[in-house]
């Protein structure tokens, strides 16, 4: 009788993914080295695959989901929407977080294809939409970036950023705030399109004020914020609400008062952004609906692109109090 063993145990012993082991048992692509190593364990343990391992290749109710990270607020909302749609349609979802690794992203898509998935949803990185590998695939759907080559569910960032900058600056000028300069702070790991849009919008809207960009190597690491020297009578636009929220602490450390001699604006509108003191001005995108729609599109085999909606939230952090 064969020893009771699992694909997970085999993958752990060899330091490879479970999906690689699954492809081995279903005649999918496996490197020569991995195939030899799996062969050795199978012979040693007299392992026999279970029903799942034998049938997973023929399943057609799987959707892959790939993201740079799954712990971010916006990604979690997209995932919640995707899971809601998947549960309604009795579809299984498999998730993979790349850690911002382009190679990991491509490998995950290959493995989902090896499982004969309905398709793969990818929260686009700054590399993924330019990757030639994807041009040969017709079952991938990108979220967050508009590209002519694939189905994309993208946010109307150009219109949103223009509205956010325009309304922020117009209000501060009307309140006769002593504006001296504008800054944009972003995470250099993320898509560059938002940074370019912000730069173009600010320089076109208020060319009389100095403008600067500041990149954080990793916006989740506290140490990077210690290098930011906030200046009085300056406006700080941030690529995410998380970055904006961390600037609140930095402002306190530098004895600057948000809404009086410093103004901060985010992007994302997290659940707690309006609970801050002062409440954070930002722009909201319907991330949940985008995730929900992405799954429904793959199930319906609808690969047409679609633009989402946004809502400007002008609050206390961008007012001259």
Residue pairs with C-beta under 8 A, 6 or more apart in sequence:
1 46
2 45
2 46
2 47
2 48
3 45
3 46
3 47
5 45
5 47
6 50
7 18
7 21
7 22
7 25
7 49
7 53
8 18
10 21
10 38
10 41
10 47
11 17
11 18
11 20
11 21
13 41
14 21
14 34
14 37
14 38
14 41
16 34
16 37
17 111
19 111
19 112
19 114
19 115
20 30
20 34
20 111
21 38
21 53
22 28
22 53
22 56
22 57
22 114
22 115
23 29
23 30
23 57
23 111
23 114
24 30
24 34
24 35
24 38
25 49
25 53
25 54
26 53
26 54
26 56
26 57
26 114
27 57
28 57
28 114
29 110
29 114
30 38
41 47
56 115
57 114
57 115
57 116
58 116
59 92
59 115
59 116
60 116
60 118
61 90
61 91
61 92
61 118
62 91
62 92
62 93
62 94
62 112
62 115
62 116
62 117
62 118
63 82
63 86
63 91
63 92
63 93
63 94
63 117
63 118
63 119
63 120
63 121
63 295
63 298
64 93
64 94
64 96
64 108
64 109
64 111
64 112
64 115
64 117
64 119
64 120
64 121
65 79
65 82
65 93
65 94
65 95
65 96
65 120
65 121
66 95
66 96
66 98
66 105
66 108
66 109
66 112
66 120
66 121
66 122
66 123
67 75
67 78
67 79
67 95
67 96
67 97
67 98
67 122
67 123
68 75
68 97
68 98
68 99
68 100
68 105
68 123
68 125
68 189
68 190
69 75
69 97
69 98
69 99
69 100
70 76
70 79
70 95
70 97
72 242
73 241
73 242
73 268
73 270
73 271
74 240
74 268
74 285
74 287
75 123
75 287
77 287
77 288
77 291
78 123
78 143
78 287
78 288
78 290
78 291
78 294
79 95
79 291
80 288
80 291
81 287
81 288
81 289
81 290
81 291
81 292
81 293
81 294
81 295
82 93
82 121
82 291
82 292
82 294
82 295
83 93
83 291
84 288
84 291
84 292
85 91
85 291
85 292
85 293
85 294
85 295
85 296
85 299
86 92
86 93
86 295
89 295
89 296
89 299
91 118
91 295
91 299
93 295
94 112
94 115
94 117
96 104
96 108
96 111
96 112
98 104
98 105
98 108
98 125
100 125
100 189
102 125
102 127
102 128
102 131
105 122
105 125
105 127
105 128
106 131
106 133
108 120
109 120
109 122
109 133
109 134
109 137
109 140
112 120
113 120
113 137
113 139
117 139
118 139
118 298
118 299
119 139
119 140
119 141
119 298
120 139
120 140
120 141
121 140
121 141
121 143
121 291
121 294
121 295
121 298
122 128
122 140
122 141
122 142
122 143
123 142
123 143
123 144
124 142
124 143
124 144
124 145
124 152
124 191
125 189
125 190
125 191
126 189
126 190
126 191
126 192
128 134
128 142
128 145
129 142
129 145
129 147
129 149
129 150
134 140
134 149
134 150
135 149
138 303
139 298
140 150
140 151
141 150
141 151
141 152
141 153
141 294
141 297
141 298
141 303
142 150
142 151
142 152
142 153
142 154
143 152
143 153
143 154
143 290
143 291
143 294
144 153
144 154
144 155
144 191
145 152
145 154
145 191
145 193
146 152
146 154
146 305
146 307
150 303
150 305
151 297
151 302
151 303
151 304
151 305
152 305
152 306
153 290
153 293
153 294
153 297
153 305
153 306
153 308
154 305
154 306
154 307
154 308
155 285
155 290
155 307
155 308
155 310
156 307
156 308
156 309
156 310
157 193
157 194
157 197
158 197
159 310
160 267
160 283
160 285
160 310
160 312
161 194
161 197
161 198
161 201
161 267
161 283
162 201
162 205
163 283
163 310
163 312
164 237
164 265
164 267
164 281
164 282
164 283
164 312
165 198
165 201
165 202
165 205
165 237
166 205
167 312
167 314
168 235
168 237
168 263
168 265
168 281
168 314
168 318
169 179
169 205
169 206
169 235
171 314
171 318
171 319
172 179
172 235
172 263
172 318
172 319
172 320
173 179
175 319
175 320
176 320
177 233
177 263
177 320
178 233
178 261
179 206
179 209
179 233
179 234
179 235
180 209
180 210
180 231
180 232
180 233
180 234
181 209
181 210
181 211
181 212
181 231
181 233
181 234
181 235
182 202
182 206
182 209
182 210
182 211
182 212
182 234
182 235
182 237
183 211
183 212
183 213
183 214
183 234
183 235
183 236
183 237
184 195
184 198
184 199
184 202
184 211
184 212
184 213
184 214
184 236
184 237
184 238
184 239
185 213
185 214
185 215
185 216
185 228
185 236
185 237
185 238
185 239
185 243
185 247
186 194
186 195
186 198
186 213
186 214
186 215
186 216
186 219
186 238
186 239
186 243
187 215
187 216
187 218
187 219
187 239
187 240
187 243
188 215
188 216
188 217
189 217
189 218
190 239
194 239
194 267
195 213
195 239
198 237
198 239
199 211
199 213
202 211
202 237
203 211
214 228
216 224
216 225
216 243
217 224
218 224
219 239
219 240
219 242
219 243
219 246
220 242
222 246
225 246
225 247
225 249
225 250
228 247
228 250
229 254
230 236
230 247
230 250
230 251
230 254
230 256
230 262
231 262
232 256
232 261
232 262
233 261
233 262
234 262
234 263
235 263
235 264
235 265
235 318
236 244
236 247
236 262
236 263
236 264
236 265
237 265
237 267
238 244
238 247
238 264
238 265
238 266
238 267
239 267
240 266
240 267
240 268
241 266
241 267
241 268
241 269
241 270
241 273
241 280
241 282
242 266
242 268
242 270
243 266
244 264
244 265
244 266
244 273
244 280
244 282
244 317
245 266
245 270
245 273
245 276
245 280
247 264
248 258
248 264
248 276
251 257
251 258
251 262
251 264
256 262
258 264
258 278
258 317
259 278
259 316
259 317
259 318
259 319
259 320
259 321
260 320
260 321
263 317
263 318
263 319
263 320
264 280
264 281
264 317
264 318
265 280
265 281
265 282
265 317
265 318
266 273
266 280
266 281
266 282
267 282
267 283
268 282
268 283
268 284
268 285
269 282
269 283
269 284
269 285
269 311
269 313
273 279
273 280
273 282
273 313
273 315
274 280
274 313
274 315
276 317
278 315
278 316
278 317
278 319
278 321
279 315
279 316
279 317
280 313
280 315
280 317
281 313
281 314
281 315
281 316
281 317
281 318
281 319
282 313
282 315
283 310
283 311
283 312
283 313
284 310
284 311
284 312
284 313
285 308
285 309
285 310
286 308
286 309
289 308
290 308
293 306
296 302
297 303
297 304
297 306
